[in-house]
Amino acid sequence: MESSLRQLSLFDDYSQSSRAFFRVHETVKVIEVKNNPEIYEYRKHYFGYVIGKKGVVQKVDGHSVLVRIGNESILFDAQELEWIA
């Protein structure tokens, strides 16, 4: 796994993680994950301003998803994202 995608490995809890699969160039929306306090507090503290925003998937590696929102590329756990049709 690429080092930039290892950042969220501390969130890997495969028993509770989303089983959704995202593809590059799909549009996704960032959602609050209140059932996982570790992810919720991290996202709220560092990137709270992106919750509810839409972005485009740039890279997927397991449950780690790199999403472009505006001028930023931010790494998310798959359970933080909702696919937008």
N, C-alpha and C positions, 0 to 999 in steps of 0.2 A: 504494500500500500504506500502510496506517495506520502512523504512527510507532511505536506500541507493538509492532507486528509486525515491524519492521525489525531488531530486536535480533539475530535469528538469521540475518540475511542473510549474515553471515560464514561460516556453516556451509553455505551453498548450494553443493553440488557435485552437480549434476544427473546426473552420470554414475554416482554411487554412492548417491544418495538413494533412499529408499523410494518406490515408485510407488503405495503404498497411498493410498486416498482415505478420509478420515474425514468424518463428517457431524455436525452439531450435535446434541447430546443423546445421542450414542453413548457407551458406556462403553469406556474404554481402560486399559491397564496400562503403566506406565513401565518400560522395559527398558534394560539397559546396552548401550551401543554401543561395544564395545571395538575395532572395526575402524576407527573414526574417532577418533584420539587427541585432536583438538581438542574435539570434542563431549564425549568421555568425561571429559577433565580439567575442562572447564567445569562439567558437571553434577555431577561428584563433589565439586568444590570448593564450589559455591554451593548446590546442591540435592540432595546425596547422599542425604538422608533420604527423598526421594520415590521412589527407585528401588525397584521392586517394588510400589508402591502403585497403586490404581485411582483413576480420576477420570472426570469427564464433560466431553466436548468442548463448549466454549462458542463458539469461532469458528475458522474455517479460512481461511487465505490462502496459497494455494500449498502450500509445504512447511512453513509455520509454523502450528502448532496451539496455540490457547489452551485449557488444560485446568484445570478446577476440581478441586482435591484438598483436601478438608476446607474450611477457610476461606480458602484461597489460590487465586489464578488464576496459573498459571505457563505461560510460553511454551516450547514444545518444537518440535524439528524432527520431521517425520513419522517419520523412521527410529528415533526414540527411543520410539515408541509401538506397542503391539500391541492390535489390536481384540479385545474380549472379547464373546463371544456371550451 
